Amino acid sequence: MAHMVHCVKYGREMEGLDEPPFDNELGRKIYENVSRQAWAEWGEHQKMLMNEYRLNLATPEAQEFLIKQIDEYFFGAGAALPPDYVPPKEK
C-alpha cells in the first residue's frame, strides 16, 4: 500500500514519498507532508535555482542555501525566484 500524506503544496490527500529524502528532521517533515508529485516539482525548481545561481553543491554554502529554499518552498511563503530570472519561452 502506498504511503499517503496530506500534501502541504496541494492541500489534499496524495501519494507520498517511499522514504524520507534526508536523514534529518527536515527529511522526516517532507516525508510526512509532501506528495510525490510536489517533490518532483521541487526537483525542477531546484534545477532552475542551481542553474540561475550557478550553485556548486560541493560547498556548504550552496547546500545550506538549497535547504533554506526547500523549507521555504514547502513550509514557508514559497521559494522566491532569482531577481533576474526569465522563464523559458514555450514552444
C-alpha positions in Angstrom: 0.0 0.0 0.0 1.3 3.4 -0.9 2.3 5.9 1.7 -0.4 8.7 1.7 0.1 12.2 3.0 -2.0 15.4 3.2 0.2 17.4 0.8 1.1 20.9 2.0 1.5 22.1 -1.5 -1.8 20.8 -2.9 -3.9 20.7 0.3 -5.3 17.2 -0.3 -4.5 13.5 0.3 -1.9 12.3 -2.2 0.7 9.6 -2.6 3.8 10.4 -0.6 7.5 9.5 -0.9 8.7 6.0 -0.3 11.2 7.2 2.3 12.5 10.5 3.8 14.7 12.3 1.3 17.2 13.3 4.1 18.2 11.6 7.3 17.3 14.6 9.5 14.2 16.5 10.9 13.6 18.2 7.6 13.6 14.9 5.7 11.1 13.5 8.1 8.9 16.6 7.8 9.0 16.3 4.0 8.2 12.6 4.2 5.1 13.2 6.4 3.8 16.3 4.5 4.9 16.4 0.8 3.4 14.4 -2.0 5.5 12.5 -4.6 4.2 15.0 -7.2 5.1 18.1 -5.2 8.6 16.6 -4.6 9.1 16.1 -8.3 8.1 19.7 -8.9 10.6 20.8 -6.3 13.3 18.9 -8.3 12.6 21.0 -11.3 12.6 24.2 -9.3 15.9 23.1 -7.7 17.5 22.6 -11.1 16.4 26.2 -12.0 17.9 27.5 -8.8 21.2 25.6 -9.3 21.5 27.0 -12.9 20.4 30.6 -12.1 22.6 30.9 -9.1 25.4 28.7 -10.5 25.5 26.7 -7.3 28.3 24.3 -6.6 26.7 21.7 -4.4 30.1 20.6 -3.1 30.2 23.8 -1.0 28.5 24.0 2.4 27.1 27.5 1.4 25.2 26.1 -1.6 23.9 23.1 0.4 22.6 25.5 3.2 21.0 27.8 0.5 19.1 24.8 -1.0 18.0 23.6 2.4 16.6 27.0 3.2 14.9 27.1 -0.2 13.3 23.6 0.3 11.9 24.7 3.7 10.5 28.0 2.2 9.1 26.1 -0.9 7.1 23.7 1.2 6.6 25.2 4.6 7.2 28.9 4.2 6.0 31.7 2.0 7.3 29.8 -1.1 10.7 30.0 -2.7 11.4 33.2 -4.4 12.6 33.3 -8.0 16.1 34.7 -8.7 15.8 38.5 -9.3 16.9 38.3 -13.0 15.1 35.1 -13.8 13.3 35.0 -17.1 11.2 31.9 -17.7 11.9 29.9 -20.8 9.6 30.5 -23.7 7.1 27.8 -24.5 7.5 26.1 -27.9 
